[in-house]
């Protein structure tokens, strides 16, 4: 398998990639990086939709073709919420949780989440499974608990050595259904993220995980500048470079979203986009990894 994945083209071979990810999962070397696409099946907005909902009636002021999401976020924080983080968090909490209930019944809305839970059960056999989530919500962790898994969600690096099955790091912050347990700090803009990453311990923790694991990106658009920044720096020092492999991570997406120029940029950052026929095939891919792990 090592020899088969030394060439770029081999990363388009589904069976080979599935077998490799299964092996990494069993060894405790697989890291999940989750984006907003994971929460969309539960009715939560993706990143750009969230920005529009937060802007409300003023959304038209920031929605021209040449305005990047990062600039929209800056506009929101300064011109609409006047840097009042408490009001901003309250509004996001309302958008996320006002009409949503966590429970077994809600799982029927997301085969993707079921696939993620199954994969995490494999990853957690020998040591705590690790997740980096760019999301504010804790929907994945809350549903993991329904399966009896011990889960820790954190938006800080200052924690005790985790005694759990799964630990999920939220560098953008956490917004829970109630104020209890929420830090009151979130990252909305690139400037805020850069400030957070100036904390050498926080950046060091994320970089260390990215540099020592095979990373599977799920629900990530490939256009997140924060992820790109971390991936670029991690790839330069990743353990996989000693073996001459071209990529340290894989981003799953639907073929309808394929963007050649974007993929070239991602490959420079060290991760490959793998396209399945449509979104409904992504859970199948995850379950294939689980099934393959039992053959190792």
Buried (B, 14 or more C-beta within 10 A) or exposed (E): EEEBBEEEEBBEBEEBBBBBBBBBBBBBBBBBBBBBBBBBBBEBBBBBEBBBBBBEEBBEEBEEEEEEBBBBBBBBBEEBBEEEBEEBBEBBBEBBBEEBEBEEEBBEEBBBBBBBBBBBBBBBEEEBBBBBBBBBBBBBBBBBBEBEBBBBBBBBBEEEEBEBBBBBBBBBBBBBBEEEEBBEBBBBBBEBBEEBBEEEEBBEBBBEBBBBBBBBBBBBBBBBEBBBBBBEBBBEEBEBBEEEBBBBBBBBBBEEBEBEEBBEEBBEBBBBBBBBEEBEBBBEBBBBBBEBBEEE
